[in-house]
Amino acid sequence: MLPMKNLTITAYCDGRPGHEKQTLALIRALGRLTPVTAEKVRLAGAGSTDDERMPPGAGHRQGPPADLLIGSGRRTHPPLLLAKLKSRGRARAICCMSPNILLRGLFDLCLVPAHDGVRAGANVFLTDGPPCLTTNQGRHEANHSLLLIGGLDPKSHFWDQAQVVRQAKTLLDQSPDRHWTLSSSPRTPPATVAELAQLAATREGVQFCPATATPPGWIEEQYERHREVWVTADSISMVYEALSAGCRVGILPVKWRRRQNKFQRGLDQLRQRGQIIYLAERLAGKKFPPAVAPLVEAERCAKEILRRWWPERLS
């Protein structure tokens, strides 16, 4: 029997790390199921990220159009659809996250988080959050906790620095026997970063690693190591990353600009299923939910793509 040809993929990247992680997670999941060759097309003005972690065999292909065209983020949609048009029907166009409703029908498949409020359809596949790079490696250290602090986003929530630092202090005071790692995000205001650094410096067993000092892939390594992860509610992608890594996940609330929003809908769904708890619940004596199956959305999406167009690659 002849060896199976590699599934060829072109990934369109807009330079935003969160978007590129989703695309890379999907490509890696496909690579675990079938041989793939992937190339990256960086959009004009997207700059360059340090994270070029494409799967083995990645590079710039020469020859016919790719089998799959993948992109995350609105800026990738026009060039992705143009490439599909130029392929004359050979390539399948896949987008992570919900595209504009006027463009939705042009994609072969849209991978859309359920909290976006879009209905499932012939070309809409609903997911629990975005495809994530993290998987459960079974290497968690029981006595290690991770605290991830978000930051400013004027479109979604108000940033209350005093509240955030107070919540962090409460967590550290409640579990002084644990080894804590604190980290910020690129959105964390400098004043908040300074307070968190000072807070960590006053306690034994607490390490502060600001986002500006962490290399690509650092956060995924922390999910693998830490059994318990606390996240401010505005950092919704980190919630799904931690759940995909099999961590126990706690939420520090923020004040939303709109009480009803897609991020809160997602958190409500996770809470109803017993996958997260809030700080107030923990302080009232509630324990983390018993072990639940990690999210495997990247794998689910990859299997759905192969099921639709290359089912022989699933056998």
C-alpha positions as CSV (number, residue, x, y, z in Angstrom):
1,M,0.0,0.0,0.0
2,L,1.3,3.4,-0.9
3,P,2.0,5.8,2.0
4,M,-0.7,8.4,2.5
5,K,0.1,11.8,1.0
6,N,0.4,14.7,3.4
7,L,-2.6,17.0,3.9
8,T,-1.4,20.4,2.8
9,I,-2.3,23.5,4.9
10,T,-1.9,27.2,4.4
11,A,-2.3,29.2,7.6
12,Y,-3.1,32.9,7.4
13,C,-1.8,34.9,10.4
14,D,-2.6,38.4,11.5
15,G,0.2,38.8,14.1
16,R,-2.1,38.5,17.1
17,P,-0.8,35.8,19.4
18,G,-4.3,34.7,20.6
19,H,-5.5,34.2,17.0
20,E,-2.4,32.4,15.9
21,K,-2.5,30.0,18.8
22,Q,-6.0,28.9,17.7
23,T,-4.7,28.3,14.1
24,L,-1.7,26.5,15.4
25,A,-3.7,24.4,17.8
26,L,-5.9,23.2,14.9
27,I,-2.9,22.4,12.7
28,R,-1.2,20.5,15.5
29,A,-4.4,18.5,16.2
30,L,-4.7,17.6,12.5
31,G,-1.0,16.6,12.6
32,R,-1.7,14.1,15.4
33,L,-4.4,12.5,13.3
34,T,-2.9,12.5,9.8
35,P,0.4,13.5,8.1
36,V,0.4,17.2,7.3
37,T,2.6,19.8,5.7
38,A,1.8,23.4,6.6
39,E,3.0,26.9,5.5
40,K,2.4,30.2,7.1
41,V,1.3,33.4,5.3
42,R,1.7,36.5,7.4
43,L,-0.5,39.3,6.4
44,A,0.9,42.7,5.4
45,G,1.4,44.9,8.5
46,A,1.0,41.9,10.9
47,G,4.6,42.2,12.1
48,S,6.4,39.1,13.3
49,T,5.9,37.0,16.4
50,D,8.6,35.1,18.1
51,D,6.3,32.0,18.2
52,E,6.8,30.1,15.0
53,R,5.9,26.7,16.4
54,M,4.6,25.1,13.2
55,P,4.4,21.3,13.1
56,P,7.2,19.2,11.6
57,G,7.4,19.5,7.9
58,A,6.3,23.2,7.9
59,G,7.7,25.4,5.3
60,H,6.8,27.1,2.0
61,R,5.3,24.7,-0.5
62,Q,5.7,25.0,-4.2
63,G,3.0,23.6,-6.4
64,P,-0.8,23.3,-6.4
65,P,-3.1,25.1,-3.9
66,A,-3.3,23.7,-0.4
67,D,-6.0,21.2,0.7
68,L,-6.9,23.4,3.7
69,L,-6.8,27.2,4.2
70,I,-7.1,28.2,7.9
71,G,-7.3,31.6,9.6
72,S,-8.3,33.1,12.9
73,G,-9.4,36.8,13.2
74,R,-11.3,39.1,10.8
75,R,-8.2,40.3,9.0
76,T,-7.5,36.8,7.7
77,H,-10.9,36.4,6.2
78,P,-10.6,38.3,2.9
79,P,-7.2,36.8,1.9
80,L,-8.4,33.4,3.0
81,L,-11.5,33.6,0.8
82,L,-9.6,35.0,-2.1
83,A,-7.2,32.0,-1.9
84,K,-10.2,29.7,-1.9
85,L,-11.6,31.4,-5.0
86,K,-8.2,31.1,-6.8
87,S,-8.0,27.4,-6.0
88,R,-11.2,26.9,-8.1
89,G,-12.9,24.7,-5.5
90,R,-9.9,22.6,-4.6
91,A,-9.2,24.1,-1.2
92,R,-11.4,24.1,1.8
93,A,-11.6,27.4,3.7
94,I,-11.8,27.1,7.5
95,C,-12.1,30.0,10.0
96,C,-11.8,29.9,13.8
97,M,-14.2,32.2,15.5
98,S,-17.4,33.6,14.0
99,P,-17.0,35.6,10.8
100,N,-19.2,38.5,9.7
101,I,-22.6,37.2,8.9
102,L,-22.3,38.4,5.3
103,L,-19.1,36.2,4.9
104,R,-20.2,33.2,6.9
105,G,-21.8,31.3,4.0
106,L,-18.6,31.6,2.0
107,F,-16.5,29.5,4.3
108,D,-16.6,25.7,4.1
109,L,-16.5,25.5,7.9
110,C,-16.7,28.0,10.7
111,L,-15.4,26.8,14.2
112,V,-17.5,29.0,16.5
113,P,-17.5,29.1,20.4
114,A,-21.0,28.3,21.6
115,H,-20.9,31.5,23.8
116,D,-20.9,33.6,20.7
117,G,-24.6,32.9,20.3
118,V,-24.4,31.6,16.7
119,R,-26.6,28.7,15.8
120,A,-25.0,25.4,14.6
121,G,-25.5,24.9,10.9
122,A,-24.3,23.1,7.8
123,N,-21.0,25.0,7.9
124,V,-21.0,26.1,11.6
125,F,-19.5,23.8,14.2
126,L,-19.9,24.9,17.8
127,T,-17.1,24.5,20.3
128,D,-16.5,25.0,24.0
129,G,-14.2,28.0,23.7
130,P,-11.5,28.2,21.0
131,P,-9.2,25.4,19.9
132,C,-6.3,25.4,22.4
133,L,-2.7,24.4,22.3
134,T,-2.8,22.8,25.7
135,T,-3.6,19.2,26.4
136,N,-3.6,17.2,29.6
137,Q,-0.1,15.8,30.0
138,G,-0.7,14.3,33.4
139,R,2.2,16.1,35.0
140,H,0.4,18.5,37.5
141,E,2.0,19.1,40.8
142,A,-0.7,18.9,43.5
143,N,0.7,21.7,45.7
144,H,1.2,24.3,43.0
145,S,-1.2,27.0,42.1
146,L,-1.2,29.5,39.2
147,L,-2.8,33.0,39.3
148,L,-3.3,34.8,36.0
149,I,-4.2,38.5,36.0
150,G,-5.8,40.1,32.9
151,G,-6.1,43.8,32.3
152,L,-7.6,46.7,30.3
153,D,-10.1,46.2,27.6
154,P,-12.4,49.3,27.5
155,K,-14.9,47.5,25.3
156,S,-15.7,44.6,27.7
157,H,-15.1,45.6,31.3
158,F,-14.0,48.1,34.0
159,W,-10.6,47.5,35.5
160,D,-10.6,47.9,39.3
161,Q,-7.0,47.5,40.4
162,A,-7.7,47.7,44.1
163,Q,-10.2,44.8,43.8
164,V,-7.9,42.7,41.7
165,V,-5.0,43.0,44.1
166,R,-7.3,42.4,47.1
167,Q,-8.5,39.2,45.5
168,A,-5.0,38.1,44.8
169,K,-4.0,38.8,48.4
170,T,-7.0,36.9,49.7
171,L,-6.0,33.8,47.7
172,L,-2.4,33.9,48.9
173,D,-3.5,34.4,52.5
174,Q,-6.0,31.5,52.3
175,S,-3.4,29.0,51.1
176,P,0.0,30.0,52.4
177,D,1.3,26.5,52.3
178,R,1.0,26.3,48.5
179,H,3.6,27.2,45.9
180,W,2.1,30.1,43.9
181,T,3.1,31.5,40.5
182,L,1.6,34.9,39.6
183,S,1.6,36.3,36.1
184,S,0.2,39.3,34.3
185,S,-0.9,39.7,30.7
186,P,0.1,42.2,28.0
187,R,-3.1,44.1,28.9
188,T,-2.2,44.5,32.6
189,P,-1.6,48.2,33.5
190,P,1.9,48.9,34.8
191,A,0.6,50.1,38.1
192,T,-1.1,46.8,38.7
193,V,2.0,44.9,37.6
194,A,4.0,46.9,40.2
195,E,1.5,46.0,43.0
196,L,1.5,42.4,42.1
197,A,5.3,42.3,42.1
198,Q,5.4,43.9,45.6
199,L,2.7,41.5,46.8
200,A,4.8,38.5,45.7
201,A,8.0,39.9,47.2
202,T,6.4,40.0,50.7
203,R,5.5,36.3,50.7
204,E,7.5,33.1,50.8
205,G,6.8,30.5,48.1
206,V,5.3,33.1,45.7
207,Q,6.9,33.9,42.4
208,F,5.9,36.7,40.1
209,C,6.5,36.3,36.4
210,P,5.3,39.4,34.4
211,A,4.1,38.7,30.9
212,T,6.8,40.9,29.5
213,A,9.5,38.6,30.9
214,T,8.0,35.2,29.8
215,P,9.1,33.5,26.5
216,P,6.7,31.9,24.0
217,G,5.3,28.7,25.3
218,W,5.8,29.6,28.9
219,I,2.1,29.7,29.8
220,E,1.5,26.3,28.3
221,E,4.3,24.9,30.5
222,Q,2.6,26.4,33.6
223,Y,-0.7,24.8,32.8
224,E,1.1,21.4,32.6
225,R,2.7,22.0,35.9
226,H,0.1,23.6,38.1
227,R,-2.9,21.6,39.3
228,E,-4.9,24.7,40.4
229,V,-5.3,27.8,38.2
230,W,-7.1,31.0,39.1
231,V,-7.9,33.5,36.3
232,T,-9.5,36.9,36.2
233,A,-12.8,36.6,34.3
234,D,-11.7,38.9,31.5
235,S,-9.0,36.5,30.4
236,I,-11.5,34.1,29.0
237,S,-9.0,32.4,26.6
238,M,-6.9,31.4,29.6
239,V,-9.9,29.8,31.3
240,Y,-10.3,27.5,28.3
241,E,-6.6,26.8,28.0
242,A,-6.4,25.8,31.7
243,L,-9.5,23.5,31.3
244,S,-7.9,21.9,28.2
245,A,-4.8,21.2,30.3
246,G,-6.9,19.4,32.9
247,C,-6.5,22.0,35.6
248,R,-8.9,22.9,38.3
249,V,-10.0,26.4,37.4
250,G,-11.2,29.2,39.7
251,I,-12.5,32.6,38.5
252,L,-11.8,36.1,39.9
253,P,-14.8,38.2,38.8
254,V,-14.6,41.6,37.0
255,K,-17.2,44.2,36.5
256,W,-18.6,43.9,32.9
257,R,-19.7,46.9,31.0
258,R,-22.6,44.8,29.8
259,R,-24.0,42.3,32.3
260,Q,-25.1,40.1,29.5
261,N,-22.1,39.4,27.2
262,K,-20.6,36.4,25.5
263,F,-17.8,36.0,28.0
264,Q,-20.2,35.8,30.9
265,R,-22.4,33.4,29.0
266,G,-19.4,31.1,28.5
267,L,-18.5,31.3,32.2
268,D,-22.1,30.6,33.1
269,Q,-22.1,27.5,30.9
270,L,-18.9,26.2,32.5
271,R,-20.2,26.9,36.0
272,Q,-23.5,25.1,35.4
273,R,-21.5,22.1,34.2
274,G,-19.4,22.1,37.3
275,Q,-16.1,22.9,35.5
276,I,-15.2,26.1,37.4
277,I,-15.9,27.9,40.7
278,Y,-15.8,31.5,41.7
279,L,-13.6,33.0,44.4
280,A,-16.7,33.8,46.6
281,E,-17.7,30.2,46.5
282,R,-14.3,29.0,47.5
283,L,-14.2,31.4,50.4
284,A,-17.6,30.1,51.5
285,G,-16.1,26.6,51.8
286,K,-17.0,25.1,48.4
287,K,-14.4,22.8,47.0
288,F,-13.2,22.5,43.4
289,P,-15.4,20.2,41.3
290,P,-14.3,16.6,41.1
291,A,-12.0,15.8,38.2
292,V,-13.8,16.4,34.9
293,A,-12.7,15.4,31.4
294,P,-10.4,18.1,29.9
295,L,-11.7,20.1,27.0
296,V,-10.3,18.7,23.7
297,E,-11.8,21.2,21.3
298,A,-8.8,21.3,18.9
299,E,-9.1,17.5,18.5
300,R,-12.8,17.7,18.0
301,C,-12.4,20.4,15.3
302,A,-9.7,18.4,13.6
303,K,-11.8,15.2,13.6
304,E,-14.8,17.2,12.2
305,I,-12.7,18.5,9.3
306,L,-11.4,15.0,8.4
307,R,-14.9,13.5,8.9
308,R,-16.3,15.9,6.3
309,W,-13.7,15.7,3.6
310,W,-11.1,13.0,4.3
311,P,-12.8,10.3,6.4
312,E,-10.3,7.7,5.2
313,R,-7.7,9.6,7.3
314,L,-9.6,8.8,10.5
315,S,-9.4,5.1,10.1
